[in-house]
Amino acid sequence: MPYQHIMTAVDLTDECHPVICRAIDLAKHFQAQLSLVHVVEPMAMAFGGDVPMDLSTLQQQQLDQARERVAAFAGQYPELQPERQHILFGQPRQEIHQLALEKKCDLIVVGSHGRHGLALLLGSTANDLLHGAPCDVLAVRLKNRIMAPGRRGD
């Protein structure tokens, strides 16, 4: 059965462009709706959840910046209509799964580095999305970044 609604999840880095292009190609092929989602994670998650200060102002700034970045990013692709651009706040897997259910998506497209070793054990967003996904998930293989000697990757 052809896909009806494809959602692509992005982190707004330059590496997202091949993911978006793949999702656009699939949406054209299946004549499906196309949505984009970006999830802003709570700052407390980065600090282990226990932060002795109010981060609400910083988190609001983070959401405002995400809206601007999503609009600029999606503006490069006329297929990504503003009403189908979603900025969510929370844990990526849960938020993306919930949105996919609400919007009746039947495919989530996400980028994957195909990590090995420790990164594989710790998981990634793409791997996390696979578990409990309410629909098919396509992990678009991204090229691993080549780092200059003496530099560490993210």
N, C-alpha and C positions, 0 to 999 in steps of 0.2 A: 504494500500500500504506500502511495507517495506521501512525503512529508507535507503537512499543512502549515505548520508554524515552527520556524527555526529561530532559536535564540542563541546569540553568541555572547560569551562572557569574556570580558577583557580587563586588563589591568592598566591600560592606557600607555603602555610603553611602545617604542617603535616596533617591537617584535609582534605586536598585535595585528599589524597590517596583513600578513599572510592569513591569519585566522579570519579576519573580516572578509578578505577576498574569497576564501573558501566558502564561508557562509553565504556570501552574496551569490556565488556561482551555484550553490545548491538551491538557494531560494529561487533563482531564475529557472533552473532546470525543473524544479517541482512546482513552479508557480506558487510558492508558499509565502506566507507573511514572514517578515524578518524583524526581529527585535534585538536590541543590544542591552546588556546589563553590566554595570560596574558596581562592585560592592566596596564600601568604605568600612574598614574594620575599626571597632572601638579601640581607642588608644590604650585603654586599660588592659586589653588582651596582649598588647606588646610588652606590658610591664608585669605580666603574670596575674592580672586581675585585681590586685590590691594596691591602689594608688591613693595616698593620703591627701589628695587635693582635687578640687573641682576642675574637670577637663571639658565641661560643656561648651565654653567659649571656643576653645581650640578645636573641638570636634565640629562645631558649627562652621568654623572657618574651613575645616577640612572638607565638609560637605559642599560648601559654597565653591571651593576650588575644584572639587570633583565635577560639579555641574558645568563650570566653565570649560574644564578640560574635555568632558564628554561632548559638549556642544561643538567645540573646536575639532575634536577627533572625528565625530560623526559627520561634521560639515564637509568633510572630504569625500563622503560617500552619499550621493543623492538617494540611494536605496534605503538609508537609515532615517526614516521619518521621525521628527521630534516626539510625536506621541508614542513612539515605540522605543524610546531611549529611557532606560530606567537606572536611577542611582539609588542604591539601597544601603542601609546601615546595619551592620551586624556580622555574623559569622558567614563567610562566603557560601559554604555548602548549604547551610540551612536556608539562607535567603534566596539563593539561586533555585534550589529545589522548590521552595514555596512559590516563587514567581512562575516557574515553569508549570506548576499545577494550576495556578490562578489563570494564566494566559493560555492554558491548554496547548503548551508546546509539545511537540513530539520529537524534537532533536535539539540538543544543546551542543554547540561547537565551542571548543576551548583549546588553547595552545598548550603544548607539552614539550618539555626539553628531553624527555626520555632519560631522566637521571639514573645514575647507578650508585651502588654503595650506600653511604650514609644518607645521602639525599633521598634515595629510594626508600630506605627504612623510615625516615622521618615523614615521607609523603610529600605531596604537592597538591596544589589546588585541583589540578586535572584529575589526579588519582582520587582525591577526596570526593570530587563530584560524582565519580563512578559509583560510589557506595550509596545505595538507597535512591538513586536517581529515578524520577518518575517517568523517564522516557529514555530514548537512545542518547548516547554521548559519543561525539566524535572528537578525538584528541588529535589535533593537527600538529604534526611533528615540526618543531622549531629548530633551527640550526643553533648549536651551542656557540656561545660567544667565545671568541678567541681573545685571551687576555694578553696584554703586553708583559714581557718578563718582569717579574718583581711586583706585579699587581695582583690583588685578590679579587675574585668575583663576588657578586652579591649573594 
